[in-house]
Each structure stands twice: as structure tokens, then as C-alpha cells.
């Protein structure tokens, strides 16, 4: 399996091409992920900015997306975060939306204020996830 490559320059270039208001929200979200834990990397994957665990992991089936934490869905309007394994994340505050049978969960953020409201919960979730992955 090819290892994901931390590529902040590609993410920066991608975000600079967004409509300005959406770009500001996306950049704010980006900083929450990157500041939450030192093992979180970023890249363009699935044609959008995504966040993943950069540390060593035992071999796993790539179709389970264990290394992947979230991808930004950036159509016009809000920033939607898609968590491929969101059902397995500890979410005591209930910020994640949806009950998809494949385990995905979402978080929709329309403004910087929305990001600020859920920042502490999102940071805690990212940190707990990264620390859990590190122990595998």
C-alpha cells in the first residue's frame, strides 16, 4: 500500500482557488485539524483536502481507510467534513451528523462561527483518534 504523503503546498493551492468566504472557513477548519495533534497530515485525496495519520501503522486493508480521518467536501456553500470511519470516533458532544451504514459521519460548517462553536469538540475528537491509532 502506498503511504499517504503530507503535502501542505497542494492543500494551500487548492484552498486559494475557493470562493473567498468558503476559503476562510476551510482554512479555519484546516488549522483546527493541524493544531489538534502533531501526527495529523494533509494532502489532496479524493480531489479535495483531506487529513490523515502520518505515523507508522501495521498493515491493514486499504478499503477500510484506517489512516484517513476526514476529507473536505467543498462544493458551493458550506464546508462539509466527511469522516470515512466516523461511526468509530468518540463523539460525546454529538457534533457528527448522519447514520450511514458504511460508517461515515459528516460535519457541516457554514461559517467561521460554526467552526469556533465546535472547535473544542473537534480538536478533542482528532486528538483522541490520533492517540488511539498511535497505540495500534
C-alpha positions as CSV (number, residue, x, y, z in Angstrom):
1,X,0.0,0.0,0.0
2,X,1.4,3.4,-0.9
3,X,1.8,5.7,2.1
4,X,0.0,9.0,2.1
5,X,2.2,12.0,1.6
6,X,1.9,15.1,3.8
7,X,1.5,17.9,1.1
8,X,0.6,21.2,2.7
9,X,1.5,23.2,-0.5
10,X,-1.1,21.3,-2.5
11,X,-3.7,22.0,0.1
12,X,-2.8,25.7,0.2
13,X,-3.1,25.9,-3.6
14,X,-6.4,24.2,-3.5
15,X,-7.9,26.4,-0.9
16,X,-6.7,29.6,-2.6
17,X,-8.9,28.7,-5.6
18,X,-12.1,28.6,-3.5
19,X,-14.6,31.4,-3.3
20,X,-13.2,33.7,-0.6
21,X,-15.8,33.1,2.1
22,X,-15.7,29.4,1.8
23,X,-11.9,29.5,1.7
24,X,-11.8,31.3,5.0
25,X,-14.0,28.6,6.6
26,X,-12.0,25.8,5.0
27,X,-8.7,27.3,6.2
28,X,-10.0,27.7,9.7
29,X,-11.1,24.0,9.7
30,X,-7.7,23.1,8.3
31,X,-5.9,24.8,11.2
32,X,-8.1,23.0,13.8
33,X,-7.0,19.6,12.4
34,X,-3.3,20.5,12.1
35,X,-3.1,22.0,15.5
36,X,-5.0,19.2,17.3
37,X,-2.2,16.6,17.1
38,X,1.3,16.6,15.6
39,X,0.7,13.3,13.7
40,X,-2.1,14.8,11.5
41,X,-1.0,15.3,7.9
42,X,-2.8,16.8,5.0
43,X,-3.0,16.1,1.3
44,X,-5.3,16.3,-1.7
45,X,-7.1,12.9,-1.8
46,X,-10.4,12.2,-3.4
47,X,-10.0,15.5,-5.2
48,X,-10.2,17.5,-2.0
49,X,-8.2,18.4,1.1
50,X,-8.0,15.5,3.5
51,X,-6.4,14.8,6.8
52,X,-4.7,11.5,7.8
53,X,-2.5,9.9,10.4
54,X,1.2,10.3,9.4
55,X,2.7,7.8,11.9
56,X,3.6,4.1,11.5
57,X,0.7,1.6,11.4
58,X,0.6,-2.1,11.0
59,X,-0.6,-3.4,7.6
60,X,-4.4,-3.1,7.0
61,X,-6.9,-3.4,4.2
62,X,-6.7,0.0,2.3
63,X,-10.5,-0.2,1.7
64,X,-11.0,0.3,5.5
65,X,-9.5,3.8,5.4
66,X,-7.9,3.4,8.8
67,X,-5.3,6.0,8.1
68,X,-7.8,8.6,6.8
69,X,-9.6,10.8,9.3
70,X,-11.6,13.3,7.2
71,X,-11.9,14.8,3.8
72,X,-13.4,18.2,3.0
73,X,-16.4,18.2,0.6
74,X,-16.2,21.7,-0.9
75,X,-19.0,22.3,-3.4
76,X,-20.5,25.7,-3.3
77,X,-21.6,26.9,0.1
78,X,-20.7,25.2,3.4
79,X,-17.6,23.1,4.2
80,X,-18.7,19.6,4.7
81,X,-16.3,17.3,6.5
82,X,-16.7,13.6,5.7
83,X,-15.3,11.2,8.3
84,X,-15.0,7.8,6.5
85,X,-14.9,6.0,9.9
86,X,-16.9,8.5,11.8
87,X,-19.0,5.8,13.5
88,X,-15.9,4.6,15.3
89,X,-14.9,8.1,16.6
90,X,-15.7,9.0,20.1
91,X,-18.1,11.9,19.7
92,X,-19.5,12.7,23.2
93,X,-20.8,16.1,22.2
94,X,-22.7,14.7,19.1
95,X,-21.2,17.1,16.6
96,X,-21.1,14.4,13.8
97,X,-24.2,14.0,11.7
98,X,-25.7,11.0,9.9
99,X,-26.0,7.3,10.5
100,X,-24.7,5.9,7.3
101,X,-24.4,2.1,7.1
102,X,-20.8,2.3,5.8
103,X,-19.8,4.1,9.0
104,X,-19.4,7.6,7.5
105,X,-20.3,10.6,9.5
106,X,-20.4,14.3,8.5
107,X,-20.0,17.7,10.0
108,X,-21.3,20.7,8.1
109,X,-19.8,24.1,8.8
110,X,-21.3,27.3,7.2
111,X,-19.2,29.9,8.9
112,X,-16.1,30.6,11.0
113,X,-18.5,31.0,13.9
114,X,-19.7,27.4,13.3
115,X,-16.1,26.2,13.4
116,X,-15.5,28.1,16.6
117,X,-18.6,26.6,18.2
118,X,-17.4,23.1,17.7
119,X,-13.6,23.7,17.8
120,X,-13.0,22.2,21.2
121,X,-15.1,19.1,20.5
122,X,-13.4,18.6,17.1
123,X,-9.9,19.1,18.5
124,X,-10.7,16.6,21.3
125,X,-12.0,14.0,18.7
126,X,-9.0,14.4,16.4
127,X,-6.6,14.1,19.3
128,X,-8.3,11.0,20.8
129,X,-8.4,9.4,17.3
130,X,-4.7,10.1,16.6
131,X,-3.6,8.8,20.0
132,X,-5.7,5.7,19.6
133,X,-4.2,5.0,16.1
134,X,-0.7,5.5,17.5
135,X,-1.3,2.6,20.0
136,X,-2.3,0.1,17.3
